[in-house]
Amino acid sequence: MLKVHFLNVGHGDCTVIEHHDGNLTMIDINNGDDIDEKSAAEIAEETPSLFDDRMLAFAKMMNTNRAGILKTAGYEISLTNPIAFLEHNYRGRPIFRYIQSHPDLDHMRGLAALRDYGIPILNFWDTDHDKTPDFMSESDEDDWTAYESLQAGTWNGTKHTVLRLARGSTGQFYNRNEVGMAGGDGIHIIAPTPELNASANESGNSNNLSYVLWLEYRGIKIVLGGDAEDAVWQNIFE
């Protein structure tokens, strides 16, 4: 049986997939314990009634931000810590493949905690890029260092396989079984392509480096798109 868990981690993403063969796939991670201001701003656009003149005046008086307004208005948001989720649901099991959809920090904050917790990673998927990060804190630097260790093929002193895949890639376990027939874990790559990667690197738009994945199992089809923007979706459509 296939189980797909979309964890509520605030801004950013974290998806955990338990495949029918027992393999675990994790796509991105974010260890946020509370709603961040960017997510609050996105919610504000969808719920303008929470941001009337009275509430804005109260926020100014209390020197708070949009996240504070949401809490004051009774908008309770419970976030899930990915490591606690893995410990509760999959204790003692390695992550068969960790996929970094694209190299933005809001999709990898928590990698250092995952490393320090000691959960093994057997396979790592990355995209080709030349991104230089902008750190907002020391913890960002630690998460980037953990990311670099994944890129180098070593995680907590143990070697793992590093894959940089593109549209149409086929391989054992992810979309082929042990004898090379269709199947495996049913993961198909529909982006990026080498051309999309080159364009994203040239423009500096790391969102368009995103893996766009097609997950299929017994007639169920799920598309996982990272932060891919219009150019990627138009390319896929064409």
Secondary structure, 3 states (H helix, E strand, C coil): CCEEEECCCCCCCCEEEECCCCCEEEECCCCCCCCCHHHHHHHHHHCHHHHCHHHHHHHHHHCCCHHHHHHHCCCCCCCCCHHHHHHHHHCCCCEEEEECCCCCHHHCCCHHHHHHHCCCEEEEECCCCCCCCCCCCHHHHHHHHHHHHHHCCEECCEECEEECCCCCCCCECCCECCCCCECCCCEEEEECCHHHHHHHHHHCCHHHHCCEEEEEECCEEEEECCCCCHHHHHHHHC
